[in-house]
Amino acid sequence: MGRRAIALTMERRYWRAGFKHIAGVDEVGCGSLAGPVVAAAVVLREECGVKGAVDSKLLTASQRAEIAGRVRGRALALGIGAASTREIEQLNVRRATALAMERALNRLPFIPDCVLIDGRPQPSLGDHLAIVKGDRKCHSIACAAIVAKVVRDELRVRLGPQRRLRDVRPQGGNRSAGRHTAPPPNFSRSPVRVGSGAGRQPLERAAALNATRARPPIGRGVPCARLRPS
């Protein structure tokens, strides 16, 4: 692929401080005009990186699929979560993004010791460290972004034929991508997402729509942010 994977610098900082299970979390779909927000949480084995893990936007669809397969094979744990277009409209896209991330974390088989997320802080997630452009700086976040993108692309492809779409492509649904047919209901344009500000409701209401079990606290009181890089 010609690109060197992002170093495990961030993860090593936490491993050396005694944090064993570090979850890297990222989402895709937040900046799209259509479709759900999909998030992934990836916990890597100590000193076990994934070859080719870089910013997902630098990769082709086939490269992402290949690396996502490596992540699934090498990660200690992987969780996937999503927020539907209906939830995006009920909340707003930022709260729906937090909800997707929360669901991804809750699908891990254990509570991580530390949570690293891409972008801005998400108070609903409890203790975590938010890293701006984290998918370019943190190996596990980059892995999560790649997996989330592949899952969302696969979802779009599966839904496309059901709605007789002629132009559903892996890069479809983004502001920069052309779309020649109307999206299906699952991928309808969201007025909240394009900035109307409508539908702002508590995150707990949307979370209850998908709650099937008690949600344990994330991070369990471990102050991840205390190791924020200078």
Contacts in CASP RR format, 6 or more apart in sequence:
PFRMAT RR
TARGET T0000
AUTHOR 0000-0000-0000
METHOD contacts of the structure
MODEL  1
MGRRAIALTMERRYWRAGFKHIAGVDEVGCGSLAGPVVAAAVVLREECGV
KGAVDSKLLTASQRAEIAGRVRGRALALGIGAASTREIEQLNVRRATALA
MERALNRLPFIPDCVLIDGRPQPSLGDHLAIVKGDRKCHSIACAAIVAKV
VRDELRVRLGPQRRLRDVRPQGGNRSAGRHTAPPPNFSRSPVRVGSGAGR
QPLERAAALNATRARPPIGRGVPCARLRPS
1 52 0 8 1.000
1 59 0 8 1.000
1 63 0 8 1.000
3 52 0 8 1.000
3 54 0 8 1.000
3 58 0 8 1.000
4 52 0 8 1.000
4 54 0 8 1.000
5 49 0 8 1.000
5 50 0 8 1.000
5 51 0 8 1.000
5 52 0 8 1.000
5 53 0 8 1.000
5 54 0 8 1.000
5 139 0 8 1.000
5 142 0 8 1.000
6 53 0 8 1.000
6 54 0 8 1.000
6 55 0 8 1.000
6 136 0 8 1.000
6 137 0 8 1.000
6 138 0 8 1.000
6 139 0 8 1.000
6 142 0 8 1.000
7 139 0 8 1.000
8 44 0 8 1.000
8 47 0 8 1.000
8 49 0 8 1.000
8 139 0 8 1.000
10 116 0 8 1.000
10 131 0 8 1.000
10 137 0 8 1.000
10 138 0 8 1.000
10 139 0 8 1.000
10 140 0 8 1.000
10 229 0 8 1.000
11 22 0 8 1.000
11 44 0 8 1.000
11 138 0 8 1.000
11 139 0 8 1.000
11 140 0 8 1.000
12 47 0 8 1.000
13 227 0 8 1.000
13 229 0 8 1.000
14 22 0 8 1.000
14 113 0 8 1.000
14 114 0 8 1.000
14 224 0 8 1.000
14 227 0 8 1.000
15 22 0 8 1.000
15 46 0 8 1.000
15 47 0 8 1.000
17 227 0 8 1.000
18 113 0 8 1.000
19 113 0 8 1.000
19 114 0 8 1.000
19 222 0 8 1.000
19 224 0 8 1.000
20 46 0 8 1.000
20 113 0 8 1.000
21 43 0 8 1.000
21 76 0 8 1.000
21 77 0 8 1.000
21 110 0 8 1.000
21 111 0 8 1.000
21 112 0 8 1.000
21 113 0 8 1.000
21 114 0 8 1.000
22 43 0 8 1.000
22 44 0 8 1.000
22 112 0 8 1.000
22 113 0 8 1.000
22 114 0 8 1.000
22 115 0 8 1.000
22 116 0 8 1.000
22 140 0 8 1.000
23 41 0 8 1.000
23 42 0 8 1.000
23 43 0 8 1.000
23 77 0 8 1.000
23 105 0 8 1.000
23 108 0 8 1.000
23 112 0 8 1.000
23 114 0 8 1.000
23 115 0 8 1.000
23 116 0 8 1.000
23 140 0 8 1.000
24 41 0 8 1.000
24 42 0 8 1.000
24 43 0 8 1.000
24 115 0 8 1.000
24 116 0 8 1.000
24 117 0 8 1.000
24 138 0 8 1.000
24 140 0 8 1.000
24 141 0 8 1.000
24 143 0 8 1.000
24 144 0 8 1.000
25 39 0 8 1.000
25 40 0 8 1.000
25 41 0 8 1.000
25 42 0 8 1.000
25 101 0 8 1.000
25 104 0 8 1.000
25 105 0 8 1.000
25 115 0 8 1.000
25 116 0 8 1.000
25 117 0 8 1.000
25 118 0 8 1.000
25 128 0 8 1.000
25 141 0 8 1.000
25 144 0 8 1.000
26 39 0 8 1.000
26 40 0 8 1.000
26 117 0 8 1.000
26 118 0 8 1.000
26 134 0 8 1.000
26 135 0 8 1.000
26 141 0 8 1.000
26 142 0 8 1.000
26 144 0 8 1.000
26 145 0 8 1.000
26 148 0 8 1.000
27 37 0 8 1.000
27 38 0 8 1.000
27 39 0 8 1.000
27 40 0 8 1.000
27 97 0 8 1.000
27 100 0 8 1.000
27 101 0 8 1.000
27 118 0 8 1.000
27 145 0 8 1.000
27 148 0 8 1.000
28 37 0 8 1.000
28 38 0 8 1.000
28 39 0 8 1.000
28 56 0 8 1.000
28 145 0 8 1.000
28 148 0 8 1.000
28 149 0 8 1.000
28 152 0 8 1.000
29 35 0 8 1.000
29 36 0 8 1.000
29 37 0 8 1.000
29 38 0 8 1.000
29 152 0 8 1.000
29 174 0 8 1.000
30 37 0 8 1.000
30 93 0 8 1.000
30 94 0 8 1.000
30 97 0 8 1.000
31 93 0 8 1.000
31 174 0 8 1.000
31 175 0 8 1.000
31 193 0 8 1.000
32 172 0 8 1.000
32 173 0 8 1.000
32 174 0 8 1.000
32 175 0 8 1.000
32 193 0 8 1.000
33 173 0 8 1.000
33 174 0 8 1.000
33 175 0 8 1.000
33 179 0 8 1.000
33 189 0 8 1.000
33 190 0 8 1.000
33 193 0 8 1.000
33 194 0 8 1.000
34 85 0 8 1.000
34 172 0 8 1.000
34 173 0 8 1.000
34 179 0 8 1.000
34 183 0 8 1.000
34 187 0 8 1.000
34 188 0 8 1.000
34 189 0 8 1.000
34 190 0 8 1.000
35 85 0 8 1.000
35 152 0 8 1.000
35 156 0 8 1.000
35 173 0 8 1.000
35 183 0 8 1.000
35 186 0 8 1.000
35 187 0 8 1.000
35 188 0 8 1.000
35 190 0 8 1.000
36 82 0 8 1.000
36 83 0 8 1.000
36 84 0 8 1.000
36 85 0 8 1.000
36 88 0 8 1.000
36 100 0 8 1.000
36 152 0 8 1.000
36 155 0 8 1.000
36 186 0 8 1.000
36 187 0 8 1.000
37 82 0 8 1.000
37 83 0 8 1.000
37 88 0 8 1.000
37 93 0 8 1.000
37 96 0 8 1.000
37 97 0 8 1.000
37 100 0 8 1.000
38 80 0 8 1.000
38 81 0 8 1.000
38 82 0 8 1.000
38 100 0 8 1.000
38 148 0 8 1.000
38 149 0 8 1.000
38 151 0 8 1.000
38 152 0 8 1.000
38 155 0 8 1.000
39 80 0 8 1.000
39 81 0 8 1.000
39 82 0 8 1.000
39 97 0 8 1.000
39 100 0 8 1.000
39 101 0 8 1.000
39 103 0 8 1.000
39 104 0 8 1.000
39 144 0 8 1.000
39 148 0 8 1.000
40 78 0 8 1.000
40 79 0 8 1.000
40 80 0 8 1.000
40 81 0 8 1.000
40 104 0 8 1.000
40 143 0 8 1.000
40 144 0 8 1.000
40 145 0 8 1.000
40 147 0 8 1.000
40 148 0 8 1.000
40 151 0 8 1.000
41 77 0 8 1.000
41 78 0 8 1.000
41 79 0 8 1.000
41 80 0 8 1.000
41 101 0 8 1.000
41 104 0 8 1.000
41 105 0 8 1.000
41 107 0 8 1.000
41 108 0 8 1.000
41 112 0 8 1.000
41 115 0 8 1.000
41 144 0 8 1.000
42 71 0 8 1.000
42 75 0 8 1.000
42 77 0 8 1.000
42 78 0 8 1.000
42 79 0 8 1.000
42 140 0 8 1.000
42 143 0 8 1.000
42 144 0 8 1.000
42 147 0 8 1.000
43 75 0 8 1.000
43 76 0 8 1.000
43 77 0 8 1.000
43 78 0 8 1.000
43 108 0 8 1.000
43 112 0 8 1.000
43 140 0 8 1.000
44 50 0 8 1.000
44 74 0 8 1.000
44 75 0 8 1.000
44 76 0 8 1.000
44 139 0 8 1.000
44 140 0 8 1.000
44 143 0 8 1.000
45 74 0 8 1.000
45 75 0 8 1.000
45 76 0 8 1.000
48 74 0 8 1.000
48 76 0 8 1.000
49 74 0 8 1.000
49 139 0 8 1.000
50 67 0 8 1.000
50 70 0 8 1.000
50 71 0 8 1.000
50 74 0 8 1.000
50 75 0 8 1.000
50 139 0 8 1.000
50 143 0 8 1.000
51 67 0 8 1.000
51 70 0 8 1.000
52 67 0 8 1.000
52 70 0 8 1.000
53 67 0 8 1.000
53 71 0 8 1.000
53 139 0 8 1.000
53 142 0 8 1.000
53 143 0 8 1.000
53 146 0 8 1.000
54 136 0 8 1.000
54 142 0 8 1.000
55 135 0 8 1.000
55 136 0 8 1.000
55 142 0 8 1.000
55 145 0 8 1.000
56 64 0 8 1.000
56 135 0 8 1.000
56 142 0 8 1.000
56 145 0 8 1.000
56 146 0 8 1.000
56 149 0 8 1.000
57 135 0 8 1.000
59 67 0 8 1.000
59 146 0 8 1.000
61 153 0 8 1.000
61 170 0 8 1.000
61 171 0 8 1.000
64 146 0 8 1.000
64 149 0 8 1.000
64 150 0 8 1.000
64 153 0 8 1.000
65 150 0 8 1.000
67 143 0 8 1.000
67 146 0 8 1.000
68 146 0 8 1.000
68 147 0 8 1.000
68 150 0 8 1.000
71 78 0 8 1.000
71 143 0 8 1.000
71 146 0 8 1.000
71 147 0 8 1.000
72 78 0 8 1.000
72 147 0 8 1.000
75 143 0 8 1.000
77 108 0 8 1.000
77 109 0 8 1.000
77 110 0 8 1.000
78 108 0 8 1.000
78 147 0 8 1.000
79 104 0 8 1.000
79 105 0 8 1.000
79 107 0 8 1.000
79 108 0 8 1.000
80 104 0 8 1.000
80 107 0 8 1.000
80 147 0 8 1.000
80 148 0 8 1.000
80 151 0 8 1.000
81 100 0 8 1.000
81 101 0 8 1.000
81 103 0 8 1.000
81 104 0 8 1.000
81 107 0 8 1.000
82 100 0 8 1.000
82 103 0 8 1.000
83 91 0 8 1.000
83 96 0 8 1.000
83 97 0 8 1.000
83 99 0 8 1.000
83 100 0 8 1.000
83 103 0 8 1.000
83 206 0 8 1.000
84 186 0 8 1.000
85 185 0 8 1.000
85 186 0 8 1.000
85 187 0 8 1.000
85 188 0 8 1.000
85 190 0 8 1.000
87 96 0 8 1.000
87 99 0 8 1.000
87 206 0 8 1.000
87 209 0 8 1.000
88 96 0 8 1.000
88 190 0 8 1.000
88 192 0 8 1.000
88 193 0 8 1.000
89 190 0 8 1.000
89 191 0 8 1.000
89 192 0 8 1.000
89 198 0 8 1.000
89 199 0 8 1.000
90 199 0 8 1.000
90 201 0 8 1.000
90 205 0 8 1.000
90 206 0 8 1.000
91 99 0 8 1.000
91 192 0 8 1.000
91 199 0 8 1.000
91 200 0 8 1.000
91 201 0 8 1.000
91 203 0 8 1.000
91 206 0 8 1.000
92 192 0 8 1.000
92 197 0 8 1.000
92 199 0 8 1.000
92 200 0 8 1.000
93 190 0 8 1.000
93 192 0 8 1.000
93 193 0 8 1.000
94 120 0 8 1.000
95 124 0 8 1.000
95 200 0 8 1.000
95 203 0 8 1.000
95 206 0 8 1.000
96 206 0 8 1.000
97 122 0 8 1.000
98 122 0 8 1.000
98 124 0 8 1.000
98 125 0 8 1.000
98 203 0 8 1.000
99 124 0 8 1.000
99 203 0 8 1.000
99 206 0 8 1.000
99 207 0 8 1.000
101 117 0 8 1.000
101 122 0 8 1.000
101 125 0 8 1.000
102 124 0 8 1.000
102 125 0 8 1.000
102 207 0 8 1.000
102 215 0 8 1.000
102 218 0 8 1.000
103 210 0 8 1.000
104 144 0 8 1.000
105 112 0 8 1.000
105 115 0 8 1.000
105 125 0 8 1.000
105 218 0 8 1.000
106 215 0 8 1.000
106 216 0 8 1.000
111 216 0 8 1.000
111 217 0 8 1.000
111 218 0 8 1.000
111 219 0 8 1.000
111 220 0 8 1.000
112 218 0 8 1.000
112 219 0 8 1.000
113 219 0 8 1.000
113 220 0 8 1.000
113 222 0 8 1.000
114 128 0 8 1.000
114 129 0 8 1.000
114 219 0 8 1.000
114 222 0 8 1.000
114 224 0 8 1.000
115 125 0 8 1.000
115 126 0 8 1.000
115 127 0 8 1.000
115 128 0 8 1.000
115 129 0 8 1.000
115 218 0 8 1.000
115 219 0 8 1.000
115 224 0 8 1.000
116 128 0 8 1.000
116 129 0 8 1.000
116 131 0 8 1.000
116 134 0 8 1.000
116 138 0 8 1.000
116 140 0 8 1.000
116 141 0 8 1.000
116 224 0 8 1.000
117 125 0 8 1.000
117 128 0 8 1.000
117 129 0 8 1.000
117 130 0 8 1.000
117 131 0 8 1.000
117 141 0 8 1.000
118 130 0 8 1.000
118 131 0 8 1.000
118 133 0 8 1.000
118 134 0 8 1.000
118 135 0 8 1.000
118 138 0 8 1.000
118 141 0 8 1.000
118 144 0 8 1.000
118 145 0 8 1.000
119 130 0 8 1.000
119 131 0 8 1.000
119 132 0 8 1.000
119 133 0 8 1.000
119 134 0 8 1.000
120 130 0 8 1.000
120 132 0 8 1.000
121 128 0 8 1.000
121 130 0 8 1.000
122 128 0 8 1.000
122 130 0 8 1.000
124 203 0 8 1.000
125 218 0 8 1.000
126 217 0 8 1.000
126 218 0 8 1.000
126 219 0 8 1.000
127 218 0 8 1.000
127 219 0 8 1.000
127 221 0 8 1.000
127 222 0 8 1.000
127 223 0 8 1.000
127 224 0 8 1.000
127 225 0 8 1.000
128 218 0 8 1.000
128 219 0 8 1.000
128 224 0 8 1.000
128 225 0 8 1.000
129 224 0 8 1.000
129 225 0 8 1.000
129 227 0 8 1.000
129 228 0 8 1.000
131 137 0 8 1.000
131 138 0 8 1.000
131 141 0 8 1.000
134 141 0 8 1.000
134 142 0 8 1.000
135 141 0 8 1.000
135 142 0 8 1.000
135 144 0 8 1.000
135 145 0 8 1.000
136 142 0 8 1.000
153 170 0 8 1.000
156 168 0 8 1.000
156 170 0 8 1.000
156 172 0 8 1.000
156 173 0 8 1.000
156 187 0 8 1.000
157 168 0 8 1.000
157 170 0 8 1.000
159 165 0 8 1.000
159 168 0 8 1.000
159 184 0 8 1.000
159 186 0 8 1.000
159 187 0 8 1.000
160 168 0 8 1.000
160 184 0 8 1.000
162 184 0 8 1.000
163 183 0 8 1.000
163 184 0 8 1.000
163 185 0 8 1.000
163 186 0 8 1.000
165 181 0 8 1.000
165 183 0 8 1.000
165 184 0 8 1.000
166 180 0 8 1.000
166 181 0 8 1.000
167 178 0 8 1.000
167 179 0 8 1.000
167 180 0 8 1.000
167 181 0 8 1.000
169 177 0 8 1.000
171 177 0 8 1.000
172 178 0 8 1.000
172 179 0 8 1.000
173 179 0 8 1.000
173 183 0 8 1.000
173 187 0 8 1.000
183 189 0 8 1.000
191 197 0 8 1.000
191 198 0 8 1.000
192 198 0 8 1.000
192 199 0 8 1.000
207 215 0 8 1.000
END
